[in-house]
Amino acid sequence: MSLIDIEALRATPLKRDPYDYFVVPGFVKGEALDKVIADFPRIDSTGSIPPSELDIKGAFDRLLKEMDGPEFRKAIEEKFGLDLSSRPTMFTVRGNCARSNGKIHTDTESKIITVLLYLNQDWEANGGRLRILRSGTDLNDAAEEVSPNGGTLLVFRRSDNSWHGHEPFEGPRRAIQMNWVRDEAVVEREQKRHRFTMLLKRLNPFGGVAARAS
């Protein structure tokens, strides 16, 4: 049985204001969400971590493979009118959020599509809720706010105006980020950068590294 709800994704309309995106609540839900959260890898630090640096197993491993599979890719291609068959994918995992995270950004030009899957059961905090923004200067000028819980999926087409960010939050905030990127060189460069950031945090756990987070 699949862990993800492809039919719910296909039934969700693409929004175009202020840029191309859509949100699917409960993309992973119920017993499937419970299993994925139970197998979520232990992460003690903040920041984005490549799966290769984590203990990936069980339902969490199955989830990554389904997201990297042809059915999910086809559904995304249909939604955005793109051919992604020749584009590589890149995954990172986040387990914790620092107060410095969430600054407004668009994602780098090397990314084509950004996928965010939130794996928190509940979310009571005001901070940490991702906002789809109309500008790069006003966090309150939002088209939509997405709570990072309940297996919610957010997907958007990266552009020069794909602004997003969130109010400060510090604490556990589990998420998978997946991107289709332009070429393999992007994957190698970004994975190397994330590993280097991890090393800095291990060497100086109290110093902090300024970061943007989705």
PyMOL commands that set and color helices and strands:
alter all, ss='L'
color gray80, all
select helices_A, chain A and resi 6-11+30-38+51-53+58-67+70-80+184-203
alter helices_A, ss='H'
color red, helices_A
select strands_A, chain A and resi 21-24+89-97+111-118+130-133+142-146+153-157+164-165+171-181
alter strands_A, ss='S'
color yellow, strands_A
deselect
rebuild
show_as cartoon
